[in-house]
């Protein structure tokens, strides 16, 4: 008997919190606010 295997792990259980956008547009969280001020990314400073 062959064992079943998957190349990827199963999704985390919180995926059940999200619905189809057409059924419930407010089910997804709001995007985070833009970053203010200077920040470093990959060794470069951005403003």
C-alpha positions in Angstrom: 0.0 0.0 0.0 1.4 3.4 -1.0 1.5 6.3 1.4 0.2 9.6 0.4 2.5 12.6 0.5 2.3 16.2 -0.3 4.9 18.6 -1.7 3.6 21.4 0.4 2.2 21.5 4.0 -1.5 22.1 4.6 -2.5 25.8 5.0 -2.7 27.2 8.5 -6.2 26.8 10.1 -6.9 30.6 10.0 -7.6 30.3 6.3 -11.1 29.4 7.3 -11.6 33.0 8.5 -11.5 34.4 4.9 -14.5 34.0 2.6 -14.9 34.6 -1.1 -14.6 38.3 -1.7 -17.8 38.4 -3.7 -19.7 36.9 -0.8 -18.2 39.0 2.0 -15.8 41.8 0.9 -15.0 42.6 4.6 -13.7 39.2 5.4 -10.1 40.1 4.6 -8.1 42.3 6.9 -7.2 45.9 5.9 -3.7 46.4 4.5 -1.1 47.8 7.0 -0.5 51.6 6.9 2.4 52.9 4.8 5.8 53.1 6.6 6.6 56.6 7.7 10.1 58.0 7.9 13.4 56.4 6.8 13.8 52.6 6.8 16.5 50.2 5.7 15.8 47.4 3.2 18.5 45.1 1.8 21.2 47.4 3.0 19.8 50.6 1.4 18.0 53.4 3.1 14.6 54.5 1.8 12.4 57.5 2.7 
